[in-house]
Amino acid sequence: MGIGEIRALTHLDNEPSIRVAQRVGMRDLGTTDLWYDSPSRVFIVP
């Protein structure tokens, strides 16, 4: 049994976290406002 999806959410201006997500190979899905009051950038493990 797998663990399903792994997602990372960051504030749009949190460059250090964005770089970490990119460095570990996460795919950038863009922005969303589904989980918080302000937009977040969403990354997912491919």
PDB file of N, H, CA, C and O in Angstrom:
ATOM      1  N   MET A   1       0.833  -1.178   0.000  1.00  0.00           N
ATOM      2  CA  MET A   1       0.000   0.000   0.000  1.00  0.00           C
ATOM      3  C   MET A   1       0.878   1.242   0.000  1.00  0.00           C
ATOM      4  O   MET A   1       1.766   1.381   0.841  1.00  0.00           O
ATOM      5  N   GLY A   2       0.625   2.161  -0.961  1.00  0.00           N
ATOM      6  H   GLY A   2      -0.097   2.048  -1.644  1.00  0.00           H
ATOM      7  CA  GLY A   2       1.412   3.380  -1.077  1.00  0.00           C
ATOM      8  C   GLY A   2       0.900   4.457  -0.144  1.00  0.00           C
ATOM      9  O   GLY A   2      -0.133   4.300   0.508  1.00  0.00           O
ATOM     10  N   ILE A   3       1.627   5.535  -0.092  1.00  0.00           N
ATOM     11  H   ILE A   3       2.466   5.662  -0.622  1.00  0.00           H
ATOM     12  CA  ILE A   3       1.230   6.636   0.789  1.00  0.00           C
ATOM     13  C   ILE A   3       0.354   7.659   0.086  1.00  0.00           C
ATOM     14  O   ILE A   3      -0.092   8.617   0.718  1.00  0.00           O
ATOM     15  N   GLY A   4       0.098   7.485  -1.193  1.00  0.00           N
ATOM     16  H   GLY A   4       0.460   6.707  -1.706  1.00  0.00           H
ATOM     17  CA  GLY A   4      -0.724   8.450  -1.907  1.00  0.00           C
ATOM     18  C   GLY A   4       0.092   9.638  -2.360  1.00  0.00           C
ATOM     19  O   GLY A   4       1.275   9.500  -2.672  1.00  0.00           O
ATOM     20  N   GLU A   5      -0.524  10.799  -2.399  1.00  0.00           N
ATOM     21  H   GLU A   5      -1.484  10.912  -2.146  1.00  0.00           H
ATOM     22  CA  GLU A   5       0.155  12.005  -2.858  1.00  0.00           C
ATOM     23  C   GLU A   5       0.907  12.686  -1.725  1.00  0.00           C
ATOM     24  O   GLU A   5       0.509  12.653  -0.561  1.00  0.00           O
ATOM     25  N   ILE A   6       1.998  13.297  -2.117  1.00  0.00           N
ATOM     26  H   ILE A   6       2.321  13.324  -3.063  1.00  0.00           H
ATOM     27  CA  ILE A   6       2.727  14.162  -1.194  1.00  0.00           C
ATOM     28  C   ILE A   6       2.692  15.558  -1.794  1.00  0.00           C
ATOM     29  O   ILE A   6       3.152  15.769  -2.916  1.00  0.00           O
ATOM     30  N   ARG A   7       2.152  16.499  -1.055  1.00  0.00           N
ATOM     31  H   ARG A   7       1.779  16.328  -0.143  1.00  0.00           H
ATOM     32  CA  ARG A   7       2.044  17.878  -1.512  1.00  0.00           C
ATOM     33  C   ARG A   7       2.789  18.796  -0.559  1.00  0.00           C
ATOM     34  O   ARG A   7       2.916  18.525   0.635  1.00  0.00           O
ATOM     35  N   ALA A   8       3.271  19.877  -1.119  1.00  0.00           N
ATOM     36  H   ALA A   8       3.168  20.097  -2.089  1.00  0.00           H
ATOM     37  CA  ALA A   8       3.882  20.937  -0.322  1.00  0.00           C
ATOM     38  C   ALA A   8       3.180  22.234  -0.680  1.00  0.00           C
ATOM     39  O   ALA A   8       2.963  22.523  -1.857  1.00  0.00           O
ATOM     40  N   LEU A   9       2.828  23.013   0.326  1.00  0.00           N
ATOM     41  H   LEU A   9       3.004  22.778   1.282  1.00  0.00           H
ATOM     42  CA  LEU A   9       2.222  24.331   0.117  1.00  0.00           C
ATOM     43  C   LEU A   9       3.163  25.374   0.690  1.00  0.00           C
ATOM     44  O   LEU A   9       3.696  25.203   1.787  1.00  0.00           O
ATOM     45  N   THR A  10       3.366  26.453  -0.048  1.00  0.00           N
ATOM     46  H   THR A  10       2.933  26.592  -0.939  1.00  0.00           H
ATOM     47  CA  THR A  10       4.203  27.546   0.440  1.00  0.00           C
ATOM     48  C   THR A  10       3.489  28.869   0.193  1.00  0.00           C
ATOM     49  O   THR A  10       2.625  28.973  -0.677  1.00  0.00           O
ATOM     50  N   HIS A  11       3.863  29.872   0.971  1.00  0.00           N
ATOM     51  H   HIS A  11       4.565  29.788   1.678  1.00  0.00           H
ATOM     52  CA  HIS A  11       3.434  31.233   0.648  1.00  0.00           C
ATOM     53  C   HIS A  11       4.067  31.594  -0.689  1.00  0.00           C
ATOM     54  O   HIS A  11       5.142  31.095  -1.022  1.00  0.00           O
ATOM     55  N   LEU A  12       3.415  32.446  -1.444  1.00  0.00           N
ATOM     56  H   LEU A  12       2.542  32.851  -1.173  1.00  0.00           H
ATOM     57  CA  LEU A  12       3.897  32.795  -2.777  1.00  0.00           C
ATOM     58  C   LEU A  12       5.281  33.441  -2.763  1.00  0.00           C
ATOM     59  O   LEU A  12       6.029  33.326  -3.734  1.00  0.00           O
ATOM     60  N   ASP A  13       5.626  34.118  -1.669  1.00  0.00           N
ATOM     61  H   ASP A  13       5.019  34.212  -0.880  1.00  0.00           H
ATOM     62  CA  ASP A  13       6.912  34.809  -1.599  1.00  0.00           C
ATOM     63  C   ASP A  13       7.961  34.071  -0.770  1.00  0.00           C
ATOM     64  O   ASP A  13       8.999  34.646  -0.442  1.00  0.00           O
ATOM     65  N   ASN A  14       7.709  32.811  -0.427  1.00  0.00           N
ATOM     66  H   ASN A  14       6.865  32.344  -0.694  1.00  0.00           H
ATOM     67  CA  ASN A  14       8.654  32.043   0.390  1.00  0.00           C
ATOM     68  C   ASN A  14       9.652  31.325  -0.520  1.00  0.00           C
ATOM     69  O   ASN A  14       9.569  30.116  -0.736  1.00  0.00           O
ATOM     70  N   GLU A  15      10.585  32.097  -1.038  1.00  0.00           N
ATOM     71  H   GLU A  15      10.653  33.079  -0.863  1.00  0.00           H
ATOM     72  CA  GLU A  15      11.562  31.551  -1.987  1.00  0.00           C
ATOM     73  C   GLU A  15      12.394  30.390  -1.435  1.00  0.00           C
ATOM     74  O   GLU A  15      12.633  29.431  -2.168  1.00  0.00           O
ATOM     75  N   PRO A  16      12.847  30.432  -0.175  1.00  0.00           N
ATOM     76  CA  PRO A  16      13.616  29.289   0.327  1.00  0.00           C
ATOM     77  C   PRO A  16      12.816  27.971   0.268  1.00  0.00           C
ATOM     78  O   PRO A  16      13.359  26.941  -0.130  1.00  0.00           O
ATOM     79  N   SER A  17      11.555  28.000   0.656  1.00  0.00           N
ATOM     80  H   SER A  17      11.114  28.837   0.979  1.00  0.00           H
ATOM     81  CA  SER A  17      10.743  26.775   0.613  1.00  0.00           C
ATOM     82  C   SER A  17      10.455  26.346  -0.825  1.00  0.00           C
ATOM     83  O   SER A  17      10.417  25.152  -1.122  1.00  0.00           O
ATOM     84  N   ILE A  18      10.257  27.298  -1.698  1.00  0.00           N
ATOM     85  H   ILE A  18      10.288  28.268  -1.457  1.00  0.00           H
ATOM     86  CA  ILE A  18      10.036  26.980  -3.111  1.00  0.00           C
ATOM     87  C   ILE A  18      11.266  26.292  -3.686  1.00  0.00           C
ATOM     88  O   ILE A  18      11.143  25.310  -4.417  1.00  0.00           O
ATOM     89  N   ARG A  19      12.444  26.798  -3.363  1.00  0.00           N
ATOM     90  H   ARG A  19      12.544  27.596  -2.769  1.00  0.00           H
ATOM     91  CA  ARG A  19      13.685  26.186  -3.858  1.00  0.00           C
ATOM     92  C   ARG A  19      13.870  24.777  -3.317  1.00  0.00           C
ATOM     93  O   ARG A  19      14.338  23.896  -4.038  1.00  0.00           O
ATOM     94  N   VAL A  20      13.509  24.550  -2.053  1.00  0.00           N
ATOM     95  H   VAL A  20      13.129  25.265  -1.467  1.00  0.00           H
ATOM     96  CA  VAL A  20      13.614  23.195  -1.485  1.00  0.00           C
ATOM     97  C   VAL A  20      12.701  22.239  -2.235  1.00  0.00           C
ATOM     98  O   VAL A  20      13.121  21.142  -2.601  1.00  0.00           O
ATOM     99  N   ALA A  21      11.459  22.641  -2.467  1.00  0.00           N
ATOM    100  H   ALA A  21      11.117  23.533  -2.170  1.00  0.00           H
ATOM    101  CA  ALA A  21      10.517  21.786  -3.187  1.00  0.00           C
ATOM    102  C   ALA A  21      11.050  21.466  -4.583  1.00  0.00           C
ATOM    103  O   ALA A  21      10.964  20.322  -5.030  1.00  0.00           O
ATOM    104  N   GLN A  22      11.591  22.447  -5.261  1.00  0.00           N
ATOM    105  H   GLN A  22      11.661  23.377  -4.898  1.00  0.00           H
ATOM    106  CA  GLN A  22      12.144  22.223  -6.597  1.00  0.00           C
ATOM    107  C   GLN A  22      13.380  21.328  -6.541  1.00  0.00           C
ATOM    108  O   GLN A  22      13.554  20.455  -7.391  1.00  0.00           O
ATOM    109  N   ARG A  23      14.229  21.541  -5.551  1.00  0.00           N
ATOM    110  H   ARG A  23      14.087  22.250  -4.861  1.00  0.00           H
ATOM    111  CA  ARG A  23      15.464  20.770  -5.438  1.00  0.00           C
ATOM    112  C   ARG A  23      15.203  19.286  -5.193  1.00  0.00           C
ATOM    113  O   ARG A  23      15.956  18.440  -5.674  1.00  0.00           O
ATOM    114  N   VAL A  24      14.140  18.959  -4.447  1.00  0.00           N
ATOM    115  H   VAL A  24      13.528  19.646  -4.056  1.00  0.00           H
ATOM    116  CA  VAL A  24      13.847  17.545  -4.183  1.00  0.00           C
ATOM    117  C   VAL A  24      13.002  16.924  -5.288  1.00  0.00           C
ATOM    118  O   VAL A  24      12.581  15.772  -5.183  1.00  0.00           O
ATOM    119  N   GLY A  25      12.753  17.696  -6.356  1.00  0.00           N
ATOM    120  H   GLY A  25      13.095  18.632  -6.442  1.00  0.00           H
ATOM    121  CA  GLY A  25      12.100  17.133  -7.527  1.00  0.00           C
ATOM    122  C   GLY A  25      10.587  17.228  -7.559  1.00  0.00           C
ATOM    123  O   GLY A  25       9.939  16.541  -8.348  1.00  0.00           O
ATOM    124  N   MET A  26      10.015  18.073  -6.707  1.00  0.00           N
ATOM    125  H   MET A  26      10.542  18.631  -6.066  1.00  0.00           H
ATOM    126  CA  MET A  26       8.563  18.225  -6.723  1.00  0.00           C
ATOM    127  C   MET A  26       8.140  19.041  -7.942  1.00  0.00           C
ATOM    128  O   MET A  26       8.859  19.940  -8.379  1.00  0.00           O
ATOM    129  N   ARG A  27       6.981  18.723  -8.480  1.00  0.00           N
ATOM    130  H   ARG A  27       6.397  17.993  -8.126  1.00  0.00           H
ATOM    131  CA  ARG A  27       6.440  19.418  -9.644  1.00  0.00           C
ATOM    132  C   ARG A  27       5.572  20.585  -9.182  1.00  0.00           C
ATOM    133  O   ARG A  27       4.747  20.435  -8.281  1.00  0.00           O
ATOM    134  N   ASP A  28       5.760  21.728  -9.794  1.00  0.00           N
ATOM    135  H   ASP A  28       6.430  21.850 -10.526  1.00  0.00           H
ATOM    136  CA  ASP A  28       5.014  22.941  -9.452  1.00  0.00           C
ATOM    137  C   ASP A  28       3.651  22.893 -10.125  1.00  0.00           C
ATOM    138  O   ASP A  28       3.567  22.833 -11.352  1.00  0.00           O
ATOM    139  N   LEU A  29       2.581  22.918  -9.330  1.00  0.00           N
ATOM    140  H   LEU A  29       2.649  22.966  -8.334  1.00  0.00           H
ATOM    141  CA  LEU A  29       1.226  22.899  -9.866  1.00  0.00           C
ATOM    142  C   LEU A  29       0.622  24.299  -9.957  1.00  0.00           C
ATOM    143  O   LEU A  29      -0.513  24.453 -10.409  1.00  0.00           O
ATOM    144  N   GLY A  30       1.364  25.315  -9.535  1.00  0.00           N
ATOM    145  H   GLY A  30       2.286  25.190  -9.168  1.00  0.00           H
ATOM    146  CA  GLY A  30       0.849  26.682  -9.589  1.00  0.00           C
ATOM    147  C   GLY A  30       0.281  27.117  -8.252  1.00  0.00           C
ATOM    148  O   GLY A  30       0.736  26.675  -7.198  1.00  0.00           O
ATOM    149  N   THR A  31      -0.726  27.994  -8.305  1.00  0.00           N
ATOM    150  H   THR A  31      -1.096  28.354  -9.162  1.00  0.00           H
ATOM    151  CA  THR A  31      -1.281  28.550  -7.076  1.00  0.00           C
ATOM    152  C   THR A  31      -2.710  28.078  -6.842  1.00  0.00           C
ATOM    153  O   THR A  31      -3.419  27.682  -7.767  1.00  0.00           O
ATOM    154  N   THR A  32      -3.108  28.133  -5.573  1.00  0.00           N
ATOM    155  H   THR A  32      -2.532  28.454  -4.822  1.00  0.00           H
ATOM    156  CA  THR A  32      -4.458  27.755  -5.183  1.00  0.00           C
ATOM    157  C   THR A  32      -4.870  28.558  -3.962  1.00  0.00           C
ATOM    158  O   THR A  32      -4.028  29.079  -3.231  1.00  0.00           O
ATOM    159  N   ASP A  33      -6.161  28.652  -3.754  1.00  0.00           N
ATOM    160  H   ASP A  33      -6.845  28.229  -4.348  1.00  0.00           H
ATOM    161  CA  ASP A  33      -6.659  29.258  -2.518  1.00  0.00           C
ATOM    162  C   ASP A  33      -7.624  28.303  -1.818  1.00  0.00           C
ATOM    163  O   ASP A  33      -8.512  28.728  -1.079  1.00  0.00           O
ATOM    164  N   LEU A  34      -7.438  27.014  -2.061  1.00  0.00           N
ATOM    165  H   LEU A  34      -6.717  26.668  -2.662  1.00  0.00           H
ATOM    166  CA  LEU A  34      -8.324  25.993  -1.506  1.00  0.00           C
ATOM    167  C   LEU A  34      -8.179  25.801   0.000  1.00  0.00           C
ATOM    168  O   LEU A  34      -9.168  25.509   0.673  1.00  0.00           O
ATOM    169  N   TRP A  35      -6.983  25.956   0.545  1.00  0.00           N
ATOM    170  H   TRP A  35      -6.179  26.193  -0.001  1.00  0.00           H
ATOM    171  CA  TRP A  35      -6.754  25.579   1.934  1.00  0.00           C
ATOM    172  C   TRP A  35      -6.612  26.755   2.897  1.00  0.00           C
ATOM    173  O   TRP A  35      -6.874  26.611   4.091  1.00  0.00           O
ATOM    174  N   TYR A  36      -6.203  27.905   2.395  1.00  0.00           N
ATOM    175  H   TYR A  36      -5.989  28.022   1.425  1.00  0.00           H
ATOM    176  CA  TYR A  36      -5.949  29.047   3.268  1.00  0.00           C
ATOM    177  C   TYR A  36      -6.647  30.285   2.721  1.00  0.00           C
ATOM    178  O   TYR A  36      -7.173  30.258   1.609  1.00  0.00           O
ATOM    179  N   ASP A  37      -6.656  31.362   3.487  1.00  0.00           N
ATOM    180  H   ASP A  37      -6.228  31.384   4.391  1.00  0.00           H
ATOM    181  CA  ASP A  37      -7.310  32.606   3.084  1.00  0.00           C
ATOM    182  C   ASP A  37      -6.559  33.350   1.982  1.00  0.00           C
ATOM    183  O   ASP A  37      -7.148  34.152   1.256  1.00  0.00           O
ATOM    184  N   SER A  38      -5.281  33.087   1.862  1.00  0.00           N
ATOM    185  H   SER A  38      -4.803  32.436   2.451  1.00  0.00           H
ATOM    186  CA  SER A  38      -4.502  33.729   0.813  1.00  0.00           C
ATOM    187  C   SER A  38      -3.943  32.637  -0.124  1.00  0.00           C
ATOM    188  O   SER A  38      -3.865  31.470   0.259  1.00  0.00           O
ATOM    189  N   PRO A  39      -3.564  33.019  -1.331  1.00  0.00           N
ATOM    190  CA  PRO A  39      -3.049  32.020  -2.276  1.00  0.00           C
ATOM    191  C   PRO A  39      -1.791  31.332  -1.769  1.00  0.00           C
ATOM    192  O   PRO A  39      -0.978  31.938  -1.071  1.00  0.00           O
ATOM    193  N   SER A  40      -1.639  30.076  -2.123  1.00  0.00           N
ATOM    194  H   SER A  40      -2.299  29.583  -2.690  1.00  0.00           H
ATOM    195  CA  SER A  40      -0.454  29.282  -1.809  1.00  0.00           C
ATOM    196  C   SER A  40       0.064  28.670  -3.103  1.00  0.00           C
ATOM    197  O   SER A  40      -0.696  28.429  -4.041  1.00  0.00           O
ATOM    198  N   ARG A  41       1.340  28.430  -3.136  1.00  0.00           N
ATOM    199  H   ARG A  41       1.958  28.626  -2.374  1.00  0.00           H
ATOM    200  CA  ARG A  41       1.944  27.717  -4.267  1.00  0.00           C
ATOM    201  C   ARG A  41       1.939  26.245  -3.905  1.00  0.00           C
ATOM    202  O   ARG A  41       2.287  25.874  -2.784  1.00  0.00           O
ATOM    203  N   VAL A  42       1.547  25.409  -4.848  1.00  0.00           N
ATOM    204  H   VAL A  42       1.264  25.710  -5.759  1.00  0.00           H
ATOM    205  CA  VAL A  42       1.386  23.975  -4.600  1.00  0.00           C
ATOM    206  C   VAL A  42       2.434  23.194  -5.389  1.00  0.00           C
ATOM    207  O   VAL A  42       2.651  23.439  -6.575  1.00  0.00           O
ATOM    208  N   PHE A  43       3.071  22.259  -4.709  1.00  0.00           N
ATOM    209  H   PHE A  43       2.894  22.060  -3.745  1.00  0.00           H
ATOM    210  CA  PHE A  43       4.022  21.344  -5.335  1.00  0.00           C
ATOM    211  C   PHE A  43       3.579  19.926  -5.015  1.00  0.00           C
ATOM    212  O   PHE A  43       2.957  19.685  -3.980  1.00  0.00           O
ATOM    213  N   ILE A  44       3.898  18.983  -5.905  1.00  0.00           N
ATOM    214  H   ILE A  44       4.403  19.179  -6.746  1.00  0.00           H
ATOM    215  CA  ILE A  44       3.512  17.588  -5.700  1.00  0.00           C
ATOM    216  C   ILE A  44       4.662  16.680  -6.118  1.00  0.00           C
ATOM    217  O   ILE A  44       5.425  17.008  -7.028  1.00  0.00           O
ATOM    218  N   VAL A  45       4.778  15.555  -5.458  1.00  0.00           N
ATOM    219  H   VAL A  45       4.158  15.289  -4.719  1.00  0.00           H
ATOM    220  CA  VAL A  45       5.761  14.554  -5.859  1.00  0.00           C
ATOM    221  C   VAL A  45       5.208  13.852  -7.096  1.00  0.00           C
ATOM    222  O   VAL A  45       4.101  13.315  -7.061  1.00  0.00           O
ATOM    223  N   PRO A  46       5.968  13.852  -8.184  1.00  0.00           N
ATOM    224  CA  PRO A  46       5.457  13.220  -9.421  1.00  0.00           C
ATOM    225  C   PRO A  46       5.372  11.707  -9.323  1.00  0.00           C
ATOM    226  O   PRO A  46       4.964  11.048 -10.279  1.00  0.00           O
TER     227      PRO A  46
END
